[in-house]
Amino acid sequence: MIDVFDYESPLGILGKLADLLFLKRYMKRFLEKRNQTIKYFAETERWKEVLVFKTQT
């Protein structure tokens, strides 16, 4: 699985300042945590909790 994450902060110079101060670091941690969670579910039996199987009748 490959994630492609592209964003641009709004509000011109204020957005760029927010990006430098906290947004870039926040988004990096957010995506790392998301990837850890996906990996955990994929490598354990927990994946069964999030997938729904339909049986044919």
mmCIF file of the N, C-alpha and C atoms, coordinates in Angstrom:
data_MODEL
# 
_entry.id   MODEL 
# 
loop_
_atom_site.group_PDB 
_atom_site.id 
_atom_site.type_symbol 
_atom_site.label_atom_id 
_atom_site.label_alt_id 
_atom_site.label_comp_id 
_atom_site.label_asym_id 
_atom_site.label_entity_id 
_atom_site.label_seq_id 
_atom_site.pdbx_PDB_ins_code 
_atom_site.Cartn_x 
_atom_site.Cartn_y 
_atom_site.Cartn_z 
_atom_site.occupancy 
_atom_site.B_iso_or_equiv 
_atom_site.pdbx_formal_charge 
_atom_site.auth_seq_id 
_atom_site.auth_comp_id 
_atom_site.auth_asym_id 
_atom_site.auth_atom_id 
_atom_site.pdbx_PDB_model_num 
ATOM 1   N N  . MET A 1 1  ? 0.842   -1.162  0.000  1.00 0.00 ? 1  MET A N  1 
ATOM 2   C CA . MET A 1 1  ? 0.000   0.000   0.000  1.00 0.00 ? 1  MET A CA 1 
ATOM 3   C C  . MET A 1 1  ? 0.894   1.233   0.000  1.00 0.00 ? 1  MET A C  1 
ATOM 4   N N  . ILE A 1 2  ? 0.532   2.180   -0.804 1.00 0.00 ? 2  ILE A N  1 
ATOM 5   C CA . ILE A 1 2  ? 1.285   3.427   -0.886 1.00 0.00 ? 2  ILE A CA 1 
ATOM 6   C C  . ILE A 1 2  ? 0.328   4.587   -0.654 1.00 0.00 ? 2  ILE A C  1 
ATOM 7   N N  . ASP A 1 3  ? 0.686   5.454   0.260  1.00 0.00 ? 3  ASP A N  1 
ATOM 8   C CA . ASP A 1 3  ? -0.078  6.676   0.501  1.00 0.00 ? 3  ASP A CA 1 
ATOM 9   C C  . ASP A 1 3  ? 0.583   7.823   -0.232 1.00 0.00 ? 3  ASP A C  1 
ATOM 10  N N  . VAL A 1 4  ? -0.229  8.611   -0.891 1.00 0.00 ? 4  VAL A N  1 
ATOM 11  C CA . VAL A 1 4  ? 0.253   9.849   -1.486 1.00 0.00 ? 4  VAL A CA 1 
ATOM 12  C C  . VAL A 1 4  ? -0.539  10.965  -0.822 1.00 0.00 ? 4  VAL A C  1 
ATOM 13  N N  . PHE A 1 5  ? 0.155   11.830  -0.133 1.00 0.00 ? 5  PHE A N  1 
ATOM 14  C CA . PHE A 1 5  ? -0.495  12.893  0.624  1.00 0.00 ? 5  PHE A CA 1 
ATOM 15  C C  . PHE A 1 5  ? 0.068   14.221  0.148  1.00 0.00 ? 5  PHE A C  1 
ATOM 16  N N  . ASP A 1 6  ? -0.798  15.013  -0.434 1.00 0.00 ? 6  ASP A N  1 
ATOM 17  C CA . ASP A 1 6  ? -0.384  16.306  -0.971 1.00 0.00 ? 6  ASP A CA 1 
ATOM 18  C C  . ASP A 1 6  ? -1.339  17.351  -0.419 1.00 0.00 ? 6  ASP A C  1 
ATOM 19  N N  . TYR A 1 7  ? -0.812  18.363  0.175  1.00 0.00 ? 7  TYR A N  1 
ATOM 20  C CA . TYR A 1 7  ? -1.665  19.406  0.720  1.00 0.00 ? 7  TYR A CA 1 
ATOM 21  C C  . TYR A 1 7  ? -1.013  20.760  0.542  1.00 0.00 ? 7  TYR A C  1 
ATOM 22  N N  . GLU A 1 8  ? -1.847  21.762  0.611  1.00 0.00 ? 8  GLU A N  1 
ATOM 23  C CA . GLU A 1 8  ? -1.366  23.131  0.556  1.00 0.00 ? 8  GLU A CA 1 
ATOM 24  C C  . GLU A 1 8  ? -2.130  23.924  1.609  1.00 0.00 ? 8  GLU A C  1 
ATOM 25  N N  . SER A 1 9  ? -1.412  24.561  2.484  1.00 0.00 ? 9  SER A N  1 
ATOM 26  C CA . SER A 1 9  ? -2.049  25.341  3.532  1.00 0.00 ? 9  SER A CA 1 
ATOM 27  C C  . SER A 1 9  ? -2.734  26.562  2.926  1.00 0.00 ? 9  SER A C  1 
ATOM 28  N N  . PRO A 1 10 ? -3.979  26.832  3.347  1.00 0.00 ? 10 PRO A N  1 
ATOM 29  C CA . PRO A 1 10 ? -4.680  28.019  2.846  1.00 0.00 ? 10 PRO A CA 1 
ATOM 30  C C  . PRO A 1 10 ? -4.169  29.291  3.533  1.00 0.00 ? 10 PRO A C  1 
ATOM 31  N N  . LEU A 1 11 ? -4.658  30.408  3.140  1.00 0.00 ? 11 LEU A N  1 
ATOM 32  C CA . LEU A 1 11 ? -4.420  31.715  3.763  1.00 0.00 ? 11 LEU A CA 1 
ATOM 33  C C  . LEU A 1 11 ? -3.038  32.300  3.483  1.00 0.00 ? 11 LEU A C  1 
ATOM 34  N N  . GLY A 1 12 ? -2.443  31.907  2.378  1.00 0.00 ? 12 GLY A N  1 
ATOM 35  C CA . GLY A 1 12 ? -1.186  32.521  1.966  1.00 0.00 ? 12 GLY A CA 1 
ATOM 36  C C  . GLY A 1 12 ? -0.073  32.419  2.997  1.00 0.00 ? 12 GLY A C  1 
ATOM 37  N N  . ILE A 1 13 ? 0.503   33.556  3.344  1.00 0.00 ? 13 ILE A N  1 
ATOM 38  C CA . ILE A 1 13 ? 1.645   33.589  4.258  1.00 0.00 ? 13 ILE A CA 1 
ATOM 39  C C  . ILE A 1 13 ? 1.277   33.079  5.646  1.00 0.00 ? 13 ILE A C  1 
ATOM 40  N N  . LEU A 1 14 ? 0.045   33.337  6.099  1.00 0.00 ? 14 LEU A N  1 
ATOM 41  C CA . LEU A 1 14 ? -0.386  32.827  7.406  1.00 0.00 ? 14 LEU A CA 1 
ATOM 42  C C  . LEU A 1 14 ? -0.451  31.300  7.404  1.00 0.00 ? 14 LEU A C  1 
ATOM 43  N N  . GLY A 1 15 ? -0.939  30.736  6.314  1.00 0.00 ? 15 GLY A N  1 
ATOM 44  C CA . GLY A 1 15 ? -0.984  29.279  6.188  1.00 0.00 ? 15 GLY A CA 1 
ATOM 45  C C  . GLY A 1 15 ? 0.409   28.675  6.158  1.00 0.00 ? 15 GLY A C  1 
ATOM 46  N N  . LYS A 1 16 ? 1.313   29.327  5.460  1.00 0.00 ? 16 LYS A N  1 
ATOM 47  C CA . LYS A 1 16 ? 2.698   28.823  5.408  1.00 0.00 ? 16 LYS A CA 1 
ATOM 48  C C  . LYS A 1 16 ? 3.354   28.892  6.772  1.00 0.00 ? 16 LYS A C  1 
ATOM 49  N N  . LEU A 1 17 ? 3.045   29.934  7.518  1.00 0.00 ? 17 LEU A N  1 
ATOM 50  C CA . LEU A 1 17 ? 3.574   30.066  8.867  1.00 0.00 ? 17 LEU A CA 1 
ATOM 51  C C  . LEU A 1 17 ? 3.021   28.961  9.777  1.00 0.00 ? 17 LEU A C  1 
ATOM 52  N N  . ALA A 1 18 ? 1.705   28.717  9.685  1.00 0.00 ? 18 ALA A N  1 
ATOM 53  C CA . ALA A 1 18 ? 1.087   27.640  10.471 1.00 0.00 ? 18 ALA A CA 1 
ATOM 54  C C  . ALA A 1 18 ? 1.698   26.294  10.096 1.00 0.00 ? 18 ALA A C  1 
ATOM 55  N N  . ASP A 1 19 ? 1.948   26.102  8.800  1.00 0.00 ? 19 ASP A N  1 
ATOM 56  C CA . ASP A 1 19 ? 2.556   24.863  8.334  1.00 0.00 ? 19 ASP A CA 1 
ATOM 57  C C  . ASP A 1 19 ? 3.934   24.672  8.963  1.00 0.00 ? 19 ASP A C  1 
ATOM 58  N N  . LEU A 1 20 ? 4.724   25.712  8.963  1.00 0.00 ? 20 LEU A N  1 
ATOM 59  C CA . LEU A 1 20 ? 6.067   25.628  9.548  1.00 0.00 ? 20 LEU A CA 1 
ATOM 60  C C  . LEU A 1 20 ? 6.031   25.396  11.054 1.00 0.00 ? 20 LEU A C  1 
ATOM 61  N N  . LEU A 1 21 ? 5.071   26.040  11.725 1.00 0.00 ? 21 LEU A N  1 
ATOM 62  C CA . LEU A 1 21 ? 5.031   25.963  13.184 1.00 0.00 ? 21 LEU A CA 1 
ATOM 63  C C  . LEU A 1 21 ? 4.477   24.647  13.713 1.00 0.00 ? 21 LEU A C  1 
ATOM 64  N N  . PHE A 1 22 ? 3.426   24.102  13.069 1.00 0.00 ? 22 PHE A N  1 
ATOM 65  C CA . PHE A 1 22 ? 2.839   22.892  13.653 1.00 0.00 ? 22 PHE A CA 1 
ATOM 66  C C  . PHE A 1 22 ? 2.161   21.935  12.670 1.00 0.00 ? 22 PHE A C  1 
ATOM 67  N N  . LEU A 1 23 ? 1.636   22.401  11.553 1.00 0.00 ? 23 LEU A N  1 
ATOM 68  C CA . LEU A 1 23 ? 0.824   21.542  10.698 1.00 0.00 ? 23 LEU A CA 1 
ATOM 69  C C  . LEU A 1 23 ? 1.616   20.391  10.082 1.00 0.00 ? 23 LEU A C  1 
ATOM 70  N N  . LYS A 1 24 ? 2.796   20.661  9.567  1.00 0.00 ? 24 LYS A N  1 
ATOM 71  C CA . LYS A 1 24 ? 3.600   19.605  8.941  1.00 0.00 ? 24 LYS A CA 1 
ATOM 72  C C  . LYS A 1 24 ? 3.933   18.496  9.936  1.00 0.00 ? 24 LYS A C  1 
ATOM 73  N N  . ARG A 1 25 ? 4.353   18.880  11.139 1.00 0.00 ? 25 ARG A N  1 
ATOM 74  C CA . ARG A 1 25 ? 4.695   17.893  12.175 1.00 0.00 ? 25 ARG A CA 1 
ATOM 75  C C  . ARG A 1 25 ? 3.448   17.107  12.608 1.00 0.00 ? 25 ARG A C  1 
ATOM 76  N N  . TYR A 1 26 ? 2.319   17.805  12.745 1.00 0.00 ? 26 TYR A N  1 
ATOM 77  C CA . TYR A 1 26 ? 1.062   17.154  13.134 1.00 0.00 ? 26 TYR A CA 1 
ATOM 78  C C  . TYR A 1 26 ? 0.645   16.123  12.086 1.00 0.00 ? 26 TYR A C  1 
ATOM 79  N N  . MET A 1 27 ? 0.673   16.502  10.814 1.00 0.00 ? 27 MET A N  1 
ATOM 80  C CA . MET A 1 27 ? 0.245   15.590  9.760  1.00 0.00 ? 27 MET A CA 1 
ATOM 81  C C  . MET A 1 27 ? 1.180   14.386  9.648  1.00 0.00 ? 27 MET A C  1 
ATOM 82  N N  . LYS A 1 28 ? 2.462   14.595  9.849  1.00 0.00 ? 28 LYS A N  1 
ATOM 83  C CA . LYS A 1 28 ? 3.413   13.472  9.815  1.00 0.00 ? 28 LYS A CA 1 
ATOM 84  C C  . LYS A 1 28 ? 3.098   12.470  10.922 1.00 0.00 ? 28 LYS A C  1 
ATOM 85  N N  . ARG A 1 29 ? 2.869   12.963  12.148 1.00 0.00 ? 29 ARG A N  1 
ATOM 86  C CA . ARG A 1 29 ? 2.523   12.062  13.259 1.00 0.00 ? 29 ARG A CA 1 
ATOM 87  C C  . ARG A 1 29 ? 1.186   11.369  13.007 1.00 0.00 ? 29 ARG A C  1 
ATOM 88  N N  . PHE A 1 30 ? 0.223   12.098  12.465 1.00 0.00 ? 30 PHE A N  1 
ATOM 89  C CA . PHE A 1 30 ? -1.094  11.536  12.156 1.00 0.00 ? 30 PHE A CA 1 
ATOM 90  C C  . PHE A 1 30 ? -0.964  10.364  11.175 1.00 0.00 ? 30 PHE A C  1 
ATOM 91  N N  . LEU A 1 31 ? -0.215  10.555  10.103 1.00 0.00 ? 31 LEU A N  1 
ATOM 92  C CA . LEU A 1 31 ? -0.052  9.494   9.104  1.00 0.00 ? 31 LEU A CA 1 
ATOM 93  C C  . LEU A 1 31 ? 0.755   8.322   9.640  1.00 0.00 ? 31 LEU A C  1 
ATOM 94  N N  . GLU A 1 32 ? 1.754   8.578   10.478 1.00 0.00 ? 32 GLU A N  1 
ATOM 95  C CA . GLU A 1 32 ? 2.519   7.483   11.086 1.00 0.00 ? 32 GLU A CA 1 
ATOM 96  C C  . GLU A 1 32 ? 1.633   6.644   11.996 1.00 0.00 ? 32 GLU A C  1 
ATOM 97  N N  . LYS A 1 33 ? 0.792   7.288   12.797 1.00 0.00 ? 33 LYS A N  1 
ATOM 98  C CA . LYS A 1 33 ? -0.133  6.561   13.681 1.00 0.00 ? 33 LYS A CA 1 
ATOM 99  C C  . LYS A 1 33 ? -1.137  5.763   12.860 1.00 0.00 ? 33 LYS A C  1 
ATOM 100 N N  . ARG A 1 34 ? -1.653  6.370   11.797 1.00 0.00 ? 34 ARG A N  1 
ATOM 101 C CA . ARG A 1 34 ? -2.591  5.675   10.920 1.00 0.00 ? 34 ARG A CA 1 
ATOM 102 C C  . ARG A 1 34 ? -1.944  4.420   10.329 1.00 0.00 ? 34 ARG A C  1 
ATOM 103 N N  . ASN A 1 35 ? -0.706  4.547   9.861  1.00 0.00 ? 35 ASN A N  1 
ATOM 104 C CA . ASN A 1 35 ? -0.009  3.400   9.288  1.00 0.00 ? 35 ASN A CA 1 
ATOM 105 C C  . ASN A 1 35 ? 0.252   2.311   10.322 1.00 0.00 ? 35 ASN A C  1 
ATOM 106 N N  . GLN A 1 36 ? 0.584   2.694   11.546 1.00 0.00 ? 36 GLN A N  1 
ATOM 107 C CA . GLN A 1 36 ? 0.779   1.708   12.618 1.00 0.00 ? 36 GLN A CA 1 
ATOM 108 C C  . GLN A 1 36 ? -0.517  0.953   12.884 1.00 0.00 ? 36 GLN A C  1 
ATOM 109 N N  . THR A 1 37 ? -1.627  1.665   12.888 1.00 0.00 ? 37 THR A N  1 
ATOM 110 C CA . THR A 1 37 ? -2.932  1.040   13.139 1.00 0.00 ? 37 THR A CA 1 
ATOM 111 C C  . THR A 1 37 ? -3.287  0.071   12.018 1.00 0.00 ? 37 THR A C  1 
ATOM 112 N N  . ILE A 1 38 ? -3.090  0.470   10.779 1.00 0.00 ? 38 ILE A N  1 
ATOM 113 C CA . ILE A 1 38 ? -3.369  -0.414  9.640  1.00 0.00 ? 38 ILE A CA 1 
ATOM 114 C C  . ILE A 1 38 ? -2.504  -1.661  9.718  1.00 0.00 ? 38 ILE A C  1 
ATOM 115 N N  . LYS A 1 39 ? -1.228  -1.492  10.026 1.00 0.00 ? 39 LYS A N  1 
ATOM 116 C CA . LYS A 1 39 ? -0.303  -2.624  10.136 1.00 0.00 ? 39 LYS A CA 1 
ATOM 117 C C  . LYS A 1 39 ? -0.741  -3.574  11.246 1.00 0.00 ? 39 LYS A C  1 
ATOM 118 N N  . TYR A 1 40 ? -1.129  -3.028  12.389 1.00 0.00 ? 40 TYR A N  1 
ATOM 119 C CA . TYR A 1 40 ? -1.564  -3.850  13.509 1.00 0.00 ? 40 TYR A CA 1 
ATOM 120 C C  . TYR A 1 40 ? -2.791  -4.680  13.125 1.00 0.00 ? 40 TYR A C  1 
ATOM 121 N N  . PHE A 1 41 ? -3.789  -4.042  12.515 1.00 0.00 ? 41 PHE A N  1 
ATOM 122 C CA . PHE A 1 41 ? -4.995  -4.768  12.126 1.00 0.00 ? 41 PHE A CA 1 
ATOM 123 C C  . PHE A 1 41 ? -4.685  -5.829  11.079 1.00 0.00 ? 41 PHE A C  1 
ATOM 124 N N  . ALA A 1 42 ? -3.802  -5.515  10.133 1.00 0.00 ? 42 ALA A N  1 
ATOM 125 C CA . ALA A 1 42 ? -3.475  -6.457  9.067  1.00 0.00 ? 42 ALA A CA 1 
ATOM 126 C C  . ALA A 1 42 ? -2.714  -7.673  9.584  1.00 0.00 ? 42 ALA A C  1 
ATOM 127 N N  . GLU A 1 43 ? -1.926  -7.497  10.626 1.00 0.00 ? 43 GLU A N  1 
ATOM 128 C CA . GLU A 1 43 ? -1.062  -8.578  11.109 1.00 0.00 ? 43 GLU A CA 1 
ATOM 129 C C  . GLU A 1 43 ? -1.671  -9.364  12.264 1.00 0.00 ? 43 GLU A C  1 
ATOM 130 N N  . THR A 1 44 ? -2.865  -9.007  12.684 1.00 0.00 ? 44 THR A N  1 
ATOM 131 C CA . THR A 1 44 ? -3.541  -9.742  13.753 1.00 0.00 ? 44 THR A CA 1 
ATOM 132 C C  . THR A 1 44 ? -4.934  -10.153 13.256 1.00 0.00 ? 44 THR A C  1 
ATOM 133 N N  . GLU A 1 45 ? -5.678  -10.792 14.096 1.00 0.00 ? 45 GLU A N  1 
ATOM 134 C CA . GLU A 1 45 ? -7.042  -11.193 13.743 1.00 0.00 ? 45 GLU A CA 1 
ATOM 135 C C  . GLU A 1 45 ? -8.032  -10.035 13.815 1.00 0.00 ? 45 GLU A C  1 
ATOM 136 N N  . ARG A 1 46 ? -7.582  -8.873  14.208 1.00 0.00 ? 46 ARG A N  1 
ATOM 137 C CA . ARG A 1 46 ? -8.469  -7.716  14.349 1.00 0.00 ? 46 ARG A CA 1 
ATOM 138 C C  . ARG A 1 46 ? -9.068  -7.267  13.017 1.00 0.00 ? 46 ARG A C  1 
ATOM 139 N N  . TRP A 1 47 ? -8.452  -7.644  11.875 1.00 0.00 ? 47 TRP A N  1 
ATOM 140 C CA . TRP A 1 47 ? -8.973  -7.239  10.580 1.00 0.00 ? 47 TRP A CA 1 
ATOM 141 C C  . TRP A 1 47 ? -10.410 -7.731  10.397 1.00 0.00 ? 47 TRP A C  1 
ATOM 142 N N  . LYS A 1 48 ? -10.750 -8.831  11.072 1.00 0.00 ? 48 LYS A N  1 
ATOM 143 C CA . LYS A 1 48 ? -12.105 -9.380  10.948 1.00 0.00 ? 48 LYS A CA 1 
ATOM 144 C C  . LYS A 1 48 ? -13.154 -8.440  11.535 1.00 0.00 ? 48 LYS A C  1 
ATOM 145 N N  . GLU A 1 49 ? -12.740 -7.556  12.421 1.00 0.00 ? 49 GLU A N  1 
ATOM 146 C CA . GLU A 1 49 ? -13.666 -6.609  13.054 1.00 0.00 ? 49 GLU A CA 1 
ATOM 147 C C  . GLU A 1 49 ? -14.091 -5.495  12.103 1.00 0.00 ? 49 GLU A C  1 
ATOM 148 N N  . VAL A 1 50 ? -13.297 -5.224  11.101 1.00 0.00 ? 50 VAL A N  1 
ATOM 149 C CA . VAL A 1 50 ? -13.582 -4.084  10.240 1.00 0.00 ? 50 VAL A CA 1 
ATOM 150 C C  . VAL A 1 50 ? -14.056 -4.475  8.841  1.00 0.00 ? 50 VAL A C  1 
ATOM 151 N N  . LEU A 1 51 ? -13.928 -5.743  8.488  1.00 0.00 ? 51 LEU A N  1 
ATOM 152 C CA . LEU A 1 51 ? -14.412 -6.190  7.180  1.00 0.00 ? 51 LEU A CA 1 
ATOM 153 C C  . LEU A 1 51 ? -15.742 -6.901  7.343  1.00 0.00 ? 51 LEU A C  1 
ATOM 154 N N  . VAL A 1 52 ? -16.639 -6.619  6.447  1.00 0.00 ? 52 VAL A N  1 
ATOM 155 C CA . VAL A 1 52 ? -17.957 -7.248  6.473  1.00 0.00 ? 52 VAL A CA 1 
ATOM 156 C C  . VAL A 1 52 ? -18.036 -8.210  5.319  1.00 0.00 ? 52 VAL A C  1 
ATOM 157 N N  . PHE A 1 53 ? -18.384 -9.437  5.621  1.00 0.00 ? 53 PHE A N  1 
ATOM 158 C CA . PHE A 1 53 ? -18.530 -10.447 4.588  1.00 0.00 ? 53 PHE A CA 1 
ATOM 159 C C  . PHE A 1 53 ? -20.009 -10.715 4.352  1.00 0.00 ? 53 PHE A C  1 
ATOM 160 N N  . LYS A 1 54 ? -20.389 -10.743 3.104  1.00 0.00 ? 54 LYS A N  1 
ATOM 161 C CA . LYS A 1 54 ? -21.770 -11.082 2.755  1.00 0.00 ? 54 LYS A CA 1 
ATOM 162 C C  . LYS A 1 54 ? -21.773 -12.510 2.227  1.00 0.00 ? 54 LYS A C  1 
ATOM 163 N N  . THR A 1 55 ? -22.713 -13.291 2.699  1.00 0.00 ? 55 THR A N  1 
ATOM 164 C CA . THR A 1 55 ? -22.828 -14.667 2.223  1.00 0.00 ? 55 THR A CA 1 
ATOM 165 C C  . THR A 1 55 ? -23.916 -14.723 1.167  1.00 0.00 ? 55 THR A C  1 
ATOM 166 N N  . GLN A 1 56 ? -23.701 -15.588 0.206  1.00 0.00 ? 56 GLN A N  1 
ATOM 167 C CA . GLN A 1 56 ? -24.711 -15.756 -0.850 1.00 0.00 ? 56 GLN A CA 1 
ATOM 168 C C  . GLN A 1 56 ? -25.812 -16.656 -0.338 1.00 0.00 ? 56 GLN A C  1 
ATOM 169 N N  . THR A 1 57 ? -27.046 -16.335 -0.697 1.00 0.00 ? 57 THR A N  1 
ATOM 170 C CA . THR A 1 57 ? -28.187 -17.181 -0.297 1.00 0.00 ? 57 THR A CA 1 
ATOM 171 C C  . THR A 1 57 ? -28.901 -17.708 -1.492 1.00 0.00 ? 57 THR A C  1 
# 
